[in-house]
Amino acid sequence: MYDPKSSTATEFIDHQEILDTLAYAESNKSNRFLIEQLIERAQDCQGLTHREAAVLLACDLPDLNEKLFSLAKAIKQKIYGNRIVMFAPLYLSNYCINGCVYCPYHLKNKHISRKKLSQDDIRREVIALQDMGHKRLALEAGEHPTENTMDYYLESIKTIYDIKHKNGAIRRVNINIAATTVENYRKLKDAGIGTYILFQETYHKQAYEELHPSGPKSDYAYHTEAMDRAMQGGIDDVGLGVLYGLNLYRYDFVGILMHAEHLEAAFGVGPHTISVPRIKRADDINPDDFDNGIDDDTFIKIIAVLRIAVPYTGMIISTRESADVRARALEVGISQISGASSTSVGGYAQQEDKETDNSAQFDVSDNRTLDEVVGWLLGKGHLPSFCTACYREGRTGDRFMRLAKTGQIANCCQPNAIMTLKEYLEDYASSSTKAIGEKVIADELNHIDHPNTKRITQERLTQIAAGERDFRF
């Protein structure tokens, strides 16, 4: 029985409810009256239910699909403006005891290079990331009871926050690690993490169990209920995601929205972010071995409908995707992207030699430097943001959502994005990126409506140019 408030995975992600939703969407994919109603109602930025969103995803009327994409773009612009948050993944370890058939870290892979960063290694990696200009990291690691312990994660987080190199500093550490206990989530919260991220991979229980034949991750319920335990442990910013290509995409699209609805119903706040990775080639993994791949157009439509359904949730796309796909995704919903990413353990301080080192989790499609990505974003009219202010000011969970839904968060986000971009331009940018960045900043200042906020921002930009750092609203 479907119950979004239940703490039991198979009740808040109810298989029959998903099947019924998919049948309803299929039967209404050409229902012009219903689809027009949904598009019109979604304009108020209050979102849609999983069943309503499924209808939009199934829509096969070309003119209404165009309206759908226009709406997604308008919602993103209304809530996020031109801002795009920048981050980088940092792989701590690829030791893993799970048997996930789509990931090269699986236990039976005997020819992948197994690595784990020491604290000195982490310092070298973080300094390399700081020298690029990164301020926000997402820690990644396989699941291993002795190599990748909670104590190791906590020590690593402290090491990262303690590193100050030139003008560089990592101001927010998010973490993507295996499902764990309420007690461990409390420890992560106390260590100062931002968002706890855990990809579901697929919400289809039978498919999940077939894809995870061994190891702790094979427990569907424990994995799916992890966000509940994270919330109970005090982490109110959590990030969901599925790996598109593992299972039928419509099923997982509905599943992730049901998970978001569950968190809202049970804890009063939905996910802080939703990620949209697609399965990619990696050591001993061929995406062609999976029969559920989706083309670029379908992928972009998924992103657009997610933006309409959960308008205030951040959406993340990684360097798994090409520059062209990322450009399209940014237009219709994505609000966070990675730049200059390495998916290898130790891949920043020393570039990976693929002939001798195969520690990467997956192949990267966008291999541009951070400066090239920032310059590209600026050239397309976006405002790259290295801001981490909300977490450090306590604007998380329901407090963040209240501010976002009233539009007040933009009073902080816009000037913070401008100031952190100015830091990047002063400390790390090439001359060409700096030139276009200064023009963008001048233009974006005109979009700050509050006179006092605009005045303070202008004063702080002058101070940043003079060498001061880390201002925030």
N, C-alpha and C positions, 0 to 999 in steps of 0.2 A: 504493500500500500504506500503510495507516494505521500511523503510528509516532509516538507522543507524544513520544519523545525526539529526533526528527529536528529539524534546524534549517531544514528546507524547508517552506514554508507549506502546500503542497498535500499534504504527508505528515502533518503534525500536525493540519491541518484537512482531512481526507480526505473528498471528496464522497461516495464510495460508502459509507463508514462512516456518514455522516449519513443517507443514504437508508435504509440497513439499520436504523439506530436508529429512524428514524421509522416504518418498516414494523413493527418489533418492538413499538414503543409502541402503534401502532394495533391490532395483533393482540391486545394484552394490556390494552386500556383498560377492559375489564370483568372482568379476571382478579382476582377478589376475594382469593383466597389470596395471589397474588404482591403485590398492592398492600398488603394488610395486613402482609405480611412486611417490605416496604420501609419502611412507616411505623413499624413497631415497631423495626426496626434503626436508623433515622435518629434515634431518640430519644437515642442515645448521643453525638450531636453530632460524629460522625466523617464526616459527609457522604455523598454518593452519587455514583456514576459518571454520566457523561452519559446512558448508556442507561437506567439506573435512574430518573434524574430525568425523562427523557422519558416514561416510563410514568406517573409521577405527574401530569405535565402533561396527558397524554391521558385520565386517569381520568374516566370518565363516570358513576360511582356516587355519587349525592348524599351518602349518609351517610359515605362514605370521603373525599369532598372536604371535608366538614366536619371530619373528623379531621385532614386534611392542613393546613387553615388553623389549627386549634388547635395542631398541632405546630409550625408555623412561628412562631406567637406565643410558644409556650413556649421555643423555641430562642432567639429574639431576646431574650426576657426573661432567660434564663439567662446569656447571653454579654454582653449590653449593658445589662441592667437597664433603667432608665427613661431612659438617656442618649440624647440626640440632638445630634449635632455640627452646629454652625452654620458656614456659609461664604457667600461671595459671589463671583460671577464678576467679573472686570475685563477688559473688552475693550480691548486695546491698539491694534488696527488691523484694518480690514476690507479692506485691499488683498489681492487674491488672484488667482492666475493659473490656478487649477483650473477645471474645467468641471462641477463637481458639480451635477446637475440638480435637487437638492432643497434647495439652499442659495442664498440671494440674493446671497452674496458671489461667485458664479461670474463668470468673466471677461466673459461676454457681457452681463451686466446693466449697461447704460449709464446707468440713471437712479437707481441707489442712490447715496447720498452716501458718497464714499470719504473715510475719515479715518484719521489715525494720530496717536496721542498723543505730544507732546513730553515731555521729562522734567519740565518745569514743569506740563504738563497732568496728568501722572501724579501729581505731588505734590498737585494740587487734588483729583483723584479719590480718592486714598488718604486725604487728610484728611477728605473727605466721608464715606468709609466708616468711618474711625476714629470720627468724630462720631456715627455710628449705633451703634457698639460692636463692629464686626467685628474679628476677630483673625486670620482665615484667608481667603486669597484664592486663586482659581483664575484664572490668566492665560489669556486667549483671544486668538487672532489668526488671520487668514488666512495663506495661504502665498504669499510673494512674495520673489523672490531679492534685490531691492535695497531694498525698503521694510521688510521684516520679516526682518532678518538676525540671526544668533546674537549678534553684538556688541550689537545693539539690545536683545535680550532680556536679556542679561547686565547691561547698563547699567540697564535698567528694574528688574530684580530688586534690584540694589544700591540704587537710588533708593528703592524701596519699603521695604526693610529699614532704611534710614537715617532714615526719617521718624518723628519722635516729636512728637506734638501733644497737649498737655494730658496726659491719662492714656492716650492712644491709642497703639497700636503694632501693626503687622502682624507676627505671630510665626511665621507659616508661609505660604510662597508655593508653591502647586502650579502646574503649568503644563500647558496643553493646546495643543500646537502640532504642526505637521506632522512626520511621520517624518523622522528625520535620521540622522547618522552616529554611530558609537561615540565618536569624538573629541568631537563636540558634546554628546553625553550626559555625557561626563566633565566638560565645562565647566559644564553645568547642575548636576551634582552638586556640583562645587567652589563654585558660586555659592550653594549652600545651599537648593536647592529641596526640597520635601517629596516629593510624588507626581508622577510623570510620567503624564499622562493622554492617551490616544489612542483615539478611538472607531473601531471597525472599520466602522461603518455597516451592512454586511452581510458575512457570511462566504461567501455564494454567489458563486463566482468569476465566473461569466458575468453574473449580475445586477450584481455590483460593477463590472465593466468597462463595462456599459451605463450605469450610473448615474454613472460617472466617465469620460466620453468623451475628456477631454483634460487636460493638465497633469501634474505629477509624481505627484499622488495616483492617477492611473490605473494605476500599477504595483501590481498586487494583491500580489505577493510582497514587494516592498520595504515596503509599508505593513503587511502582516500580520506580517512578521518584525521590526518595529520594536521590540517589547518585548524581544526577544532582544538586540538591540544595546544597548538601554537597560540591561538587566541586565549586559551585558558592560562597559558604561561605568560601572558602580558604582551605578546607581540601582536599589535593591532594593524600592522601593515604586512599583508601577505600577498604573494604573487602566484597566480595560477598559470597553467599552460598545458596544452596537449601537443603531441608530436604528430602533425598532420602527415598522413601517408601510411601510418600503422594500421588504422582501422578506417571504416567508412566515415568520411569527413562530416556528413550531416549528423550522424549519431554523436560524434564528439563535440560538434558545435553546440548541439542541444545540451549535452552533458555538462559542458563548462559553464553555460548560462544557468543551469540548475544548481551547480555548485556555488555560483555567485549569489543566487537567490537564497540558498541555504545559509550562507554566512550572514547575509542581511537579516534573514528571519531569526537566526539563532543568536547572533551577536550584535545586531544593529548596525553593522558596517560590512559592506562587500569587499571584494579583493582590491588592493591598492593598484595592482597591475595584472594584466593578462598578456602572456607571451604567445607568439604564433610561429614556432619553428616548424620547418618541414624536414623530413628525413633526408639526409645527405650522405654522399659517399664517404667512407672512412675505412681505416685498416680492417680488412676482412669483412666489411659490410658493404653490400651493393644494394642501393635503394630499389633497383629493378627486381630484387627478390620479393618485394612487397607489392601487392596488387592494388593498393589503394591510393596511389599517387594522385596529386591534383595539379592541374595546369595553372599557369600564372593568372589567367582571368578569374578562375574560380577562387584562387587564393586571395586575390584583391577584393573579390566580393565578400568573402568571409570577413575580412578586416573591416570593410565598410559597414556590414550589418552588425558586427560586434560594436563598432563605435556608436551606432544608433541605439543599440540595445542597452549598453552600459556607458553612457556618455561621459561620466566623470571618472572612469577607471583608466589609468595609464595603460598604454599599449606598446609593447616592445617588439622590435624586429632586430635580428642580429646579422652579423656578416656571413651567416649561412647563405643569405640571399644576395643576388647580384646588385650592382648599383642601379640598374634599370628597374628592377622589381622594387627595390627600396624607395626609389623616387616615386613610383606609383603609389606605394603603400603610405608614404608620408602625406600624400594629398588627401587620403580618405580616412585616416584614423590613427596612424602610428604617432606616438608622442615621445618615444625614447628609442635611441639607436646606439649600438656599439660602434666604435671606431678603432681601426688599426689593431683588431683583435688577434690574439694567438690562442689557439685551443690546445697547445702543447704545454706540458709541465716544464716551466723554465724557459718559455719561448720568447720572453721579452728581453731579458738581459743578454741572451745569446740566441741569435736566429737559428731556427731548427734546420738541420741538414737532413732532408728526407731520405737521403741514401743511408744514413746511419742511425737516425732517430725517428721513430714512428709513434711518439707518445701522444699525438693529437687525438682528440675525441672525434672530430669530423673535419672535413675539408672546408676551408673558408672560400667564399665566392667573391667577396669584396676585399681586395688586398691593398687598398689605398692607405696611405699614412693618415694619421689624425688630422694633420694640417690640410691634406687634400680633401678629406671629408668635410672639415669645417668650411673650407673655401667653397666647396661644391654646394653645401647647404646655404651659405650666404648668397651665392650666385642665383639660387633658386627662390630667394625671398624668405628663407627661414631664418630663425634667430637661434643659433646654437647656444645652449645653456649648460653651464657647469655648476648650476646652483644645487646646494644641499641644505638650504636654510630651513625648510619646513621641519625636517627631522630634528635639527638642532634647536629649533624654537618650540618643539613639542607639538607641532601641527601634524599629528598623525591620526590614523583611525577615524573615529566619528568626528573628531574636531576638524580634521582636514576636509572631510566630506561635507560638513555643514558650511564651511567657508567656500568650498568649491560650488556647492549647489546654489548659494546665494550670489555667486560671482565675486565675492570679496577677495578670494585668493589671488585674483589677477592683480590686485593692488600691491601684493608682495611679489608675485612671480615675475611680472614684467620688469620692474627695476632690478630685481635680483639677477635675472637672466642677462640684462644689459651690463651690469657690473661684473659678473663672472666672465662674460665674453671679453670685456675690456681687459681683465686680468690676463686672459689667454692671449689676446693680441699683444699686450706689452711684454709678456714673458716667453712666448713660444712660437708665435705666428711668423710665417714667411712674410716678406715685404708685400707680395701680391695679396695674400690673405688679409694682412693688416689694413691695406688700403681699402678693400671692399668692406671689411668689418667696421671701420670707422664711419663709412657712409651709412651702413645699416644702423649703427648705434644712433647716429644723428637723426635718422628717420624714425627709429623706434621711440626715441625720446618724445616725439610729437604725439605718440599714442598713449602717453601717460596723462590721464585726465586730471588727476588731483594736483593742483599747483604746488602745494608744499612738498608732495612726494617727488614731483619733477625737479624742484629746486634742490632737494637733498641729494637726489640721484646725480644731478649735474655736479654738485660740490664733491661728491664721492668719486666721480669719474676723474676729476682733477687731482684728487688725492691719490688715486690708483696710478695715474700717470707719473706722480711724484714718488712712487715707490711703496705706498701703503697698500695693505691687502686685507681681504676677508671682511668686507662690509656686508650687511644683510638687513633686510626689513623683516 
